Amino acid sequence: MKNDHPYFRRKTPEELLDEIAQSKRGKLKLYVGAAPGVGKTYKMLQDAQDLKKEGADIVIGLIETHGRIETEAQMGELEQVPLKAIHYKGKQFYELNVDQIIKRKPEIVLVDELAHTNIKGSLNPKRYMDVEDLLEAGISVFSAVNIQHLESVNDIVQQISGIKVRERLPDTFIQKASEIQLIDVTPETLRKRLMEGKIYAAVKIEQSLNNFFTAAKLSALRELALREVADDVDVRMEQISGEVINGPIGVHEKILVCVHYGQTAEKLIRRGWRMAHRLKAELFVLNVSSEDSHMIGPEKEQKLEQWKMLAEQFNAAFIVEKQGKRKPAEVIIQTAKKYHITQILLGQSARTRWEEIRKGSIVNMIMRETSNIDIHIVADGR
């Protein structure tokens, strides 16, 4: 009798080649925290010292101590690969020396602040891309990142903290980690560290306590970090067992995010990806254009390019459909049927109340013309 369980299924040549490539890659271990000062870099260095005692060939590629005495002390006698000096606009900057690390070829390299944006003239625009190069070269990497730097939680973090995080990295890169370790301390402990001058210089303490480091914000960020790491654990358990914790694999959800030229398009795409990630679903992003491509202004063209890049980051298909003589709802319905969509995400402001009175509700029309499709309306609140 034929057994369709993944364990017994014969692998395709492409899958075998992918396995061979993966076996040659370095392993990525991430230290994740809810906020600066929780001890990610300290713990990473501590683990490195233990591995060195066990005989591992481990070096420092780049560590940001931020003047923290305990962290600097933890570096000990670990070998440090010299940073790469880059001259830009009359100043000298120092970045990770990827070429030198690959030439040195250690077993493991420590690379701090994964979401960092490199100075112009660097090998790659972002540090996580440098790390990808090292992994491809067969070098394992230990790195650290705060939860607010994940692309998909950007809107949530902004809502919690009131701060727009500009240095972000794709969740798809985080998923490449073979191990994720949450470095967790209570908000009270973190605030105490801050007041003792263990996180920032004295001039920044009062401002930090009243802004980013309030107890309420730290509690919310901590909860977010705990939830994201728990989700990652669930996904890894499913990959190992071949079973979804709450039911069998095999329900092929497909999510369609509909974006227009408003304030919340990127928020919708991120929300769609979070849903798709949890449901193991395919993600599609649709823009219904009322203009011909040659008539789109530079501002809208730039927006389209930003959405396309974000969609690519989330491995989503980006679709632009010309409206023509059709209503927007008709385009959405036809797209949903074409790609066998099971869930649709719309922004709250997809149509004003006056437009609904004159032209009819987009949601009502989709519901009338489709079956077995869930519709989600995402609030516009920022």
C-alpha positions in Angstrom: 0.0 0.0 0.0 1.3 3.4 -1.0 2.2 5.6 2.0 2.0 9.4 1.4 3.6 10.4 4.7 6.4 12.9 4.0 8.9 10.5 5.7 8.2 7.8 3.0 7.9 10.1 0.0 10.8 9.9 -2.5 12.5 13.2 -2.7 12.8 15.0 -6.0 16.3 15.8 -7.5 15.7 19.5 -6.7 15.0 18.7 -3.0 18.1 16.5 -2.8 20.3 19.3 -4.3 18.7 21.8 -1.8 19.5 19.4 1.1 23.1 19.2 -0.1 23.4 23.0 -0.3 21.8 23.4 3.1 24.3 20.9 4.6 27.2 23.1 3.4 25.8 26.3 4.8 26.7 27.7 8.2 24.2 27.6 11.0 22.6 30.8 12.3 21.8 31.2 16.0 19.9 34.3 17.0 19.6 36.0 20.4 16.3 37.9 20.5 15.2 40.4 23.0 12.3 42.8 23.7 14.5 45.9 24.0 18.0 47.2 24.3 19.8 46.2 27.5 18.2 42.8 28.1 21.6 41.1 27.8 21.6 39.6 24.2 25.2 40.5 23.4 26.4 39.6 26.9 24.8 36.1 26.6 26.2 35.7 23.1 29.7 36.4 24.3 29.2 34.2 27.3 28.3 31.3 25.0 31.2 32.0 22.8 33.6 31.9 25.7 32.2 28.5 26.8 32.6 27.1 23.2 36.1 28.4 23.0 37.0 26.5 26.1 35.6 23.4 24.4 37.9 23.9 21.5 35.7 25.7 19.0 37.3 28.1 16.5 35.3 31.2 17.2 36.0 34.8 16.5 34.4 38.2 16.9 33.3 39.8 13.6 31.6 42.9 15.1 30.4 43.6 18.6 28.6 46.7 19.8 29.2 47.2 23.5 27.6 50.7 23.7 30.1 51.4 26.5 28.7 48.7 28.8 31.5 47.6 31.0 30.2 44.1 31.7 29.8 43.4 28.0 33.3 44.7 27.2 34.7 42.5 30.0 32.9 39.4 28.5 34.8 39.8 25.2 37.9 38.6 27.1 40.6 37.3 24.8 38.3 36.2 21.9 40.0 36.8 18.6 38.7 39.9 16.7 38.7 40.2 13.0 39.7 43.8 12.2 36.7 45.9 11.0 36.7 47.4 7.5 37.3 51.1 7.3 35.1 53.0 4.9 35.4 56.7 4.0 32.2 58.5 3.4 31.5 62.2 3.2 34.8 63.1 4.7 34.4 60.8 7.7 35.7 57.3 8.5 33.2 54.5 9.4 33.8 50.9 10.4 31.8 48.0 9.2 31.9 44.2 9.3 34.8 42.9 7.2 33.0 40.1 5.3 35.9 39.3 3.0 38.4 39.1 5.8 36.2 36.8 7.8 35.7 34.5 4.8 39.4 34.4 4.3 40.0 33.6 8.0 37.3 30.9 7.7 36.5 30.4 11.4 34.0 27.8 12.6 31.7 30.5 14.2 31.7 34.3 14.0 29.9 36.7 16.3 28.0 39.5 14.5 26.0 42.0 16.6 23.0 44.2 15.6 21.7 42.2 12.7 19.2 44.9 11.5 22.0 47.5 11.1 22.2 49.5 7.8 25.7 49.6 6.4 27.3 52.8 5.3 27.5 53.5 1.5 30.4 51.8 0.0 30.0 48.6 2.0 29.7 45.2 0.3 26.0 45.0 1.1 23.4 47.6 2.1 22.3 45.7 5.2 24.2 43.7 7.8 21.9 40.7 7.6 23.0 40.4 4.0 26.6 40.3 5.2 25.5 37.4 7.5 23.9 35.6 4.6 27.2 35.8 2.7 29.0 34.3 5.7 26.5 31.5 6.0 26.8 30.7 2.3 30.5 30.5 2.8 29.9 27.7 5.4 30.6 29.9 8.4 28.2 29.6 11.3 27.0 32.9 12.8 25.8 34.0 16.3 23.9 37.3 16.0 21.5 39.4 18.1 18.4 41.5 17.3 15.5 43.2 19.1 12.0 42.2 18.3 11.1 45.7 17.0 13.4 45.3 14.0 11.2 42.5 12.4 9.5 43.8 9.3 6.1 42.2 10.1 5.7 43.7 13.5 6.7 47.3 12.5 3.1 48.6 12.8 2.5 46.9 16.1 5.8 48.3 17.5 4.9 51.8 16.3 1.6 51.6 18.0 3.1 50.4 21.3 6.1 52.7 21.4 5.1 55.7 19.2 8.4 55.2 17.4 8.8 54.2 13.7 11.7 51.8 13.6 13.7 52.5 10.4 16.2 49.6 10.6 14.2 46.5 9.8 15.0 43.0 8.5 12.8 40.4 6.7 11.1 37.8 8.8 12.0 35.3 6.0 15.7 35.8 7.1 14.8 35.1 10.7 13.2 31.8 9.7 16.6 30.6 8.4 17.9 30.5 12.0 18.6 27.0 13.2 18.2 28.2 16.8 16.5 31.2 18.4 17.1 32.0 22.0 14.9 34.6 23.8 16.9 36.7 26.3 14.2 37.8 28.7 14.1 40.1 31.7 11.2 41.8 33.4 10.4 45.5 32.7 11.3 46.3 36.3 14.7 44.8 36.0 15.3 46.5 32.7 14.3 49.9 34.1 16.6 49.3 37.1 19.5 48.6 34.8 18.8 51.8 32.9 18.7 53.9 36.1 22.0 52.3 37.2 23.6 53.5 33.9 24.1 50.0 32.6 22.3 50.6 29.3 22.8 54.2 28.2 25.0 57.1 29.2 23.7 59.3 32.1 22.4 62.1 29.8 20.0 59.7 28.1 18.6 57.9 31.2 15.8 60.3 32.2 14.5 60.7 28.6 14.6 56.9 28.0 12.7 56.2 31.3 9.9 58.6 30.2 9.7 57.5 26.6 10.7 54.0 25.2 11.5 52.5 28.6 8.1 53.0 30.4 6.9 49.9 32.2 3.8 49.7 30.0 5.7 49.8 26.7 8.4 47.4 27.9 5.6 45.0 29.1 3.9 45.1 25.6 7.2 44.6 23.8 8.1 41.7 26.1 4.7 40.1 25.4 5.3 40.6 21.6 8.8 39.0 21.8 7.4 36.0 23.8 4.6 35.5 21.4 6.8 35.7 18.3 9.4 33.2 19.7 6.5 30.9 20.8 5.1 31.0 17.2 8.6 30.1 15.9 8.8 27.1 18.2 5.4 25.9 17.0 6.5 26.1 13.4 9.7 24.2 14.1 7.7 21.5 15.9 5.4 21.2 13.0 8.3 20.9 10.6 9.9 18.1 12.7 6.7 16.1 13.3 4.9 16.9 10.0 1.8 17.7 11.9 0.1 21.0 12.7 -0.5 21.2 16.5 -4.2 22.1 16.0 -5.0 19.9 13.1 -3.5 18.2 10.0 -1.6 20.0 7.2 -3.4 20.1 3.9 -5.8 23.0 4.0 -4.3 25.3 1.4 -5.2 28.8 2.5 -4.5 31.6 0.1 -4.7 35.2 1.3 -5.3 38.2 -0.9 -4.3 41.7 0.4 -5.9 44.6 -1.5 -3.9 47.9 -1.3 -4.6 51.3 -2.7 -2.8 54.7 -2.4 -3.6 55.3 1.2 -1.7 55.5 4.5 -2.2 51.9 5.5 -1.1 49.8 2.5 2.2 48.6 4.1 0.3 47.9 7.3 -2.1 45.7 5.4 0.7 43.8 3.6 2.5 43.1 7.0 -0.8 42.0 8.6 -1.4 39.7 5.6 2.0 38.2 5.9 1.5 37.5 9.7 -1.8 35.7 8.9 -0.2 33.8 6.0 2.8 32.8 8.1 0.6 31.4 10.9 -1.8 29.6 8.5 1.1 28.3 6.2 -0.8 30.1 3.4 0.2 31.6 0.1 0.1 35.4 0.0 -1.0 37.6 -2.8 -0.9 41.4 -2.9 -3.3 43.2 -5.3 -3.4 46.8 -6.5 -6.3 47.8 -8.6 -5.1 50.7 -10.9 -7.6 53.1 -12.4 -4.9 54.6 -14.6 -2.8 53.3 -17.5 0.8 52.6 -16.5 2.2 55.5 -18.6 -0.2 57.9 -16.7 0.9 57.0 -13.2 2.7 59.9 -11.5 6.1 59.5 -9.9 4.7 59.5 -6.4 2.4 56.6 -7.2 5.1 54.8 -9.1 7.4 55.0 -6.1 4.6 53.6 -3.9 4.1 50.7 -6.3 7.8 49.9 -6.2 7.8 50.0 -2.3 4.8 47.6 -2.2 6.5 45.3 -4.7 9.7 45.2 -2.7 7.8 44.5 0.6 5.8 41.8 -1.1 9.0 40.2 -2.4 10.4 40.3 1.1 7.5 38.3 2.3 7.6 35.9 -0.7 4.2 37.2 -1.9 3.0 37.5 -5.4 2.5 41.1 -6.3 -0.4 41.8 -8.8 -1.3 45.0 -10.5 -4.7 44.9 -12.3 -6.0 47.7 -14.5 -9.5 48.6 -13.5 -10.7 49.6 -17.0 -14.5 49.7 -17.1 -14.8 47.4 -14.2 -15.7 48.3 -10.6 -12.8 47.7 -8.1 -14.9 45.0 -6.4 -15.2 43.2 -9.7 -11.4 43.2 -10.2 -11.0 41.8 -6.6 -13.6 39.1 -7.2 -12.1 38.0 -10.6 -8.6 37.9 -9.0 -9.8 36.0 -6.0 -11.4 33.4 -8.3 -8.4 33.2 -10.6 -6.0 32.4 -7.7 -8.5 30.4 -5.6 -8.3 32.8 -2.7 -9.7 31.8 0.6 -9.2 35.0 2.6 -9.3 38.7 1.6 -7.9 41.6 3.6 -9.2 45.1 3.0 -8.5 48.4 4.7 -11.2 50.2 6.6 -11.0 53.2 4.3 -11.3 51.2 1.0 -14.3 53.3 0.3 -15.8 56.3 2.0 -19.3 56.3 3.3 -20.5 58.6 0.5 -19.0 56.3 -2.2 -20.8 53.4 -0.6 -24.1 55.1 -0.9 -23.5 56.1 -4.6 -21.7 52.9 -5.8 -22.4 50.2 -3.3 -20.2 48.5 -0.7 -17.1 46.6 -1.9 -17.5 44.1 0.9 -21.1 43.4 0.2 -20.4 42.9 -3.5 -17.6 40.5 -2.8 -19.7 38.5 -0.4 -22.6 38.3 -2.9 -20.4 37.2 -5.8 -18.1 34.7 -4.0 -18.5 31.7 -1.6 -16.2 30.2 1.0 -14.0 33.4 1.2 -13.5 35.1 4.5 -13.2 38.9 4.4 -11.1 40.8 7.0 -11.4 44.6 7.4 -8.2 46.0 9.0 -8.7 49.1 11.1 -6.9 52.3 9.8 -5.7 53.3 13.3 -2.0 54.1 13.3 
